[in-house]
Amino acid sequence: MERGYKDKYNNIFDKNDKDINVLGVISIIKVITIFLICLGVLKNIVEKMELSSKTFLYGMSQIYSIMLPLFFLIGYILWKYILIYMYKLKMSKGIDIAADVIYIVIVTVLILVTNSYESQYKFLYMFNIISATIRFGKNYGLTIAWVTSIIISLIDLFFRRDLTINIYFQNDLIMGAGFVLIAWILGEYVKSENKQREELKEELRRETKKHHYFEEILLNNEACYDLLIENSQEAIFIHNEERVLYANEHALKLFRVKSLSDLNTTQLNHEENKLILIYSERYSEIYSKIHNNKLSQVSFEDKFLDKDGNELIFLSTSALCSYEKKQAILTITRDITPKREVQKLRKDVENNIRLLEEMREYNKYITEFFSNVSHELKTPLNIISSSTQLLKSYYKKDISEIEFKKIKYIDSIYNNCNRLTRLINNLLDITKFDSGFITLQKSNRDIIGDVENIVMSIIPYAESKGIEVTFDTDLEVRIMAFDQDKVERIILNLISNALKFTNRGGNIFVSIMNTENHVLISVKDTGTGIPEDKKDLIFERFMQVDKTLRRNHEGTGIGLSIVKSFVELHGGKIEVISEINKGSEFIITLPFSIIDIDEDDLVNDKISNNIVEKVSLELSDI
């Protein structure tokens, strides 16, 4: 900034050099004027010598007259030389005033020597007036103008008193007025110029002071800038076409090296197997982009392999700079590998969400399909089941061998209708559960009595299979809130599975244990058991321990999945304990709670009207 102002105002405000130059020009002009006067004096003396007698004394006086102008001329030249030298030494202003006085005296004496009062000689005073006004302003110029005007008037008055009408005096008055007018006009101009110059000098002083202030701040804070660069969280390094010249601490950490020399020798491979940012191709590319496209900086991404072979993605910004008085490239680099990984993960999440939404949509269609198919199948099955029950009631009146076979076929039709109905009910429950439409219809009931009724209804069928069923409880009555239908299906499903996998002569134990906050229901059998690696799979939909077509027991593999769903709807949990060839035990834990309702069915010792039908449905595939 200071340099710009110096370029603009150097010729105006470099005071010492400018004043010396002006003084030199004025001195040359004054010497020339004195020289011209001397020529005029010599010419006048020569003319008088030709017209006058050639006496010795007169000749000597003329010689002295000739030497006098030459003495003045040489003396004035020496005086000016001394004056300029003293001015360079910054001498006082009085020397300039003395120089002007001497000039006036010399010009006046030379004019008197010529004994001529013609105006062209008197105009030579004008140079002194102009130079004085330019140098010191209007007041000093007017003073010189008045002094010279008085001098030329006095010359006319004293040396031409013989004239009746002194025409020279009148002309000199006009000339003096002209001197004063010129000094005043030129003084006003110089005053205006000086004022403008002072304003510009003041502006320059302010700007220079500001520049020095900022320069001082920059110099004082150089250590701070070094500290900021060294401790910056960005990787900052300076390099040329051959090697890295400087790297801050974060740059070394970013590239996993300990020193600058390691950075220059470590093979951090570029995509094209080049050293990191030091090959001429990269330097030329950056240089070309900045200069050809007139860019202040360029940004680019690069992929590198660190010493461990991990891929790193860097975002770099480069600009030309000067380092140790040589052209180099300043590069600021950030590791955006985590950012890109986050972006990639975000895209993966978005894709997964989109796929999940699509799967939900597909599941919705599948659920709707199963729901529609289940309803469509259930209607004709209900008609077939009702018809078989009606036929059985007719044939029981008169049983013959033929009729007995008919009843056997009707029972087979009825049992298979129940199997299909059970399957359809399970599919409907799955559909409702997935859709969030299945809810609990809780009521305050005796859970021990309800479980006992279910077990008692199973005993006749179990005895026909040669299996003994035992029920046990530590309390006779436990009133709590639960969904009777869901609990019945849970118990029936577990007992049905126990009957399937327990051979003749085996045992099934159903027991209830009570705690302060929970009710535990256990269904234990002495059947074939469950392999250890299958325990976590039996509660998954459509999963079966034996999936072969030659399996001994029928089933779809969704019963236990529904059991688990119903238990979790009650806020409970189910767990299994099993050992191959020793049997299995399913333990259900239900939380104890009471709800506020107007009428509670506290104890129900009678079997509900539809319990027999539910048992038939659950045991239809055995």
C-alpha positions, 0 to 999 in steps of 0.5 A: 500500500505504501509503495502505491502511494509513493509511486503516486506522490513521490515527485510531489512529497519528497520535499528535500529532493524537489526543493533542491531541483527547484532551487537549481532551476531557479539558480540557472535562470538567475545566472542566465539573467545576470549573464544577459545583463552583463552582456548588455553592460559590456556592449554599452561600455564598448560603445562608449569607449569607441565614442570617447577619448582614449585617455589612460585614466578613462581606459582604466575606469572602463576596464574596471567597469568591464571587470565589475559585471564579470566579477558579479557573474562569477561571484553569483555563480559561486554563491549559488553553488554554495547555497545549493550545498548548504540547502542540502545540509538543511540550512535555514530559510534566511539563506534563501532570503539573502540569496534573493537580496544579493540577486536584486543588488547585483541586477540593480548595480548592473543596471546602474552600470549600463546607465540605461533605464530601458524597461527590458532590463527591469523585466529581469526582476520578474524572475526573482519575483516568480521564484520567490513566490513559488518558493515561499508563497504569496506574502514573500512574493509580494514583499519582493515585488514591492521592493523591486518596484520601489528600487526601479522607481528610485532609480528613475527619480534620482538618476533622471531628474533632468527630465521635465516629464519623467516618462520612465517613472510613469512606466516604472509605476505601471511595471511595479503594479504589474510586479505586484499583480503577478506576485499576488496571482501567482501567490494565490495559485501557490497557496492553493497548490500548497493547500492541496499538497498538504491535504495529500501529504496528510492523507499519505501520512494517515495511510502510511501510519495505517500501513505501518500499524498493520505492518507492525501487527503482522510482524508482531504476530508472525509467531502467532501465525506460525503457531496457528498453522502448526496447530491447525486441524487441517493438513497444510504443506508446501511443495514443488514439483520434486518434494514436499518443502514444509508440512505441519504436525497435522499433515504428518499425522494425516499421512501417518509419518513422523517427520518431513523426510519420512513424508518425502520418502514414504511411498504413499501411492496415488491412483496412478502409483505416484508419490503424493502430490510431488510429481510434476504432473500434479504440479503442472496441472495445478499451475496450468489451472491457476494461470491459464484459467486465471484462478486464485486457487484450485480444488481436487480430490485424490485417493491414496493408500497409506502405509497399511494399505488403507484407502484414504480420500483427501480433499485438497485446495492449492494455490501458488505461493512463495517459499524461501523466495522460490515459487511453490504450491501451498496445499491445504488437505482434509481427510474426507474418508469418514465423511464419504463413509457416512455418505455411503452408509446414508445411501445404504440406509436409504436403499434399505429403507426403500427396500423395507418399504417395498417389502412392507408393501409386498407383505401387505399384499400377501397379508391381504391375499391370505386374509381373503383366501382364508375367508373364502376357504372358511365359508365352505368349510363351515358348511361342510363341517355343519353338514357332517355333524348333522349327518352323524346325528342322523346315523346314530339312531340306527347303527349297522355295519354299513352305517358304522362305516358311513359314520367313520367316513363322516368323522374323517371328513369332520376332522379334516374340516377342523384341520383346515379350519385350524390352519385358516384361523392361524393364518388369520391370526398371523395376518391380524398380528402383522397388521396390528389389528389383533387386540386382547379382550381382557377380563378378570377371571380365575386363570387356574380354573380355566386352565384346569377345564382345558386339561380336563377336556383333553384327558379323554383323548389322551387316555385313548392314546395311552398317555396320562395327563396330570394337572397340579397347582399351588393355589385353587383360585387366582383371579387376574386379567387375561384374554380367555380365548388367547390363553385357551389357545396357548394351552391347547396348542402346547398340549397338542404338541405334547400329545403329538411327540409323546408315545403311548405310555408317556406322561404330560404334566400341566402345573401352575405356580404363583408368585406375587406378581406373576403366574407360571404355567408349565406344560411338560412331556416325556416325548422325543425332545427338541435338539439343542440347535433347534430351540431358537427356531421352533418359535419362528413361523413355518419352522419345524424340527422335522421337515421331511415328507415322511415325518410322523406328525402333521403340522404347518409350523406356525402354532408355536409362533402364534403362542409366542405372539399371544404370550407377548401380547399379555406382556409375558414370556415363554421359554423351553427346556428340552433334552433329546429322548427325555422330553420338553417343558414349555414355561409361560410367565404371565404378569399379574394384573386386575382391570376395572370392569363392571361385572367380573366372572370370578369363578366358572366351574363349568366347561364353556359351550365351545371348549369341546369345539376348540379342543377338536380344532387343536387336536384335529391334526393328531 
